[in-house]
Amino acid sequence: MKWALYNILFALVYPFLLPGFLVRMLRRGGYAARMGDRFALYPKGLFDVGRGLFDSHRAYAPGPEGFVWVHAVSVGEVQVAGQFMREWRRIEPDVRFCFSTTSSTGWRMAEREVTERDALIYNPLDFPNFVKSAIRTVRPRAIVLTESEIWPNFIRAARRHGIPLYLINARVSDRSAPRYRLVRWWFGEVLASFTRIFAQSDLDRDRLVAAGAPEGRIEVTGSFKFDVAARNKAKERELRDWIGEGRILLGGSTWPGEDVALLKVYRELLNSPTQPASLKLVIAPRHFEKADAVEANIRAAGFACRRRSRERTAGNAAPGGESGDRPAVFLADTTGELMGLYGIADTVFVGKSLCAHGAQNMIEPCLCGKPTIVGPNTENFRPVMSDLLAANAIIQVRDEAELAQRIAACLADDGGLGVRAQEAVKRRRGVVARCVAGIREGNR
């Protein structure tokens, strides 16, 4: 009865979502060519690449020659899935993946992770007939979902076909936890379908158990985010040439309002007799479409602006970071350079934590051994923050005033904070390898 109710509600709600879905399809492109994927209607021969032994007319029987079906949606989840697949390929080069996602953004990200041996598809709509047809077409040897991608009919169909089902980097947000508990009578059956769940933290495990997941099937491995970061020395040298000599205060992945706060702090530091005149401020906004607004804030604060996107193509202007008699603030508005900036910074503030909620990835500057400061709002990185705070490896401030104090103190003497941060991250690496090993062990 409860599953019939779910399917009726899904069928009633979906038509209201369809117009927005079609608008996104027209605006972003990419959906139309593979719209059939949503209904388990795939291009001819898509799953024949390298498969050989499969006959589309024989009865379903998952086996070691089949695809490992990996599903991810958001940019972060696709990165998690990519790490997972690269590690599995390292151990088993002949493995084949079927990568599914639900958005054109996820598709573009996923294209970087698949090889010619793999298949890339849009996930079927979560209706019984569509998911059943998709599973019988793909014939996966295992299904791996990421973080919080829990589709009830898809999961039930996998269980009925006897396919091992895994949830990696599992997390339950503050917002979702009470909802999951409220519908434990229904959600518990879904979670009990997983062969194994690899959770990010003890808190995530407890929330999953409260929602009905069998405690014996959950293993706390830590966050995949600890395995993402890697330094790029060549990029660091290139960025140092752009910025010039001097100490660097970096605002990484800042959100509106945080650039203004950093500009105030920077002005105070330049007026302080304890700070060198060569101190540089670099602001790297999270969304580059906001760069014009950030530049306006920089100029309104009385500073010149050195914008990376312009100088990268036109050649570095104003060597040494000065423009006339005004000190310059560096605006890093180019893709793929944030990790390089973390590598050369002296003190880092990580954004979306002071003037917005959720936070951005603070692991990357910590891995580089940099004193790292965040604001009070780090909900999206709760397990990571718990580990870093327990190791006294990160500073969390309450407001802008405390941010100014802590930045000044770190620039004067970080008290070994950067070293502790680097050690804390290195101790927690290896999560991906443990998850892959656990899943492969259960699939032999």
Secondary structure, DSSP 8 states (H G I E B T S, - for coil): -HHHHHHHHHHHHHHHHHHHHHHHHHHH-SSGGGGGGGGT---TTTTTTTT-S--TTS-----TTS-EEEE--SHHHHHHHHHHHHHHHHH-TT--EEEEESSHHHHHHHHTT--TTSEEEE---S-HHHHHHHHHHH--SEEEEETT---HHHHHHHHHTT--EEEEEE---TTHHHHHHHTHHHHHHHHTT-SEEEESSHHHHHHHHHTT--GGGEEE---GGGGT----HHHHHHHHHHH-SS-EEEEEEE-TTHHHHHHHHHHHHHT-TTS-TT-EEEEEESSGGGHHHHHHHHHHTT-EEEEHHHHHHH---SGGGEETTEEEEEE---TT-HHHHHHH-SEEEESSSSSSSS----HHHHHTT--EEE-S--GGGHHHHHHHHHTT--EE-SSHHHHHHHHHHHHH--TTHHHHHHHHHHHT--HHHHHHHHHHHTT-
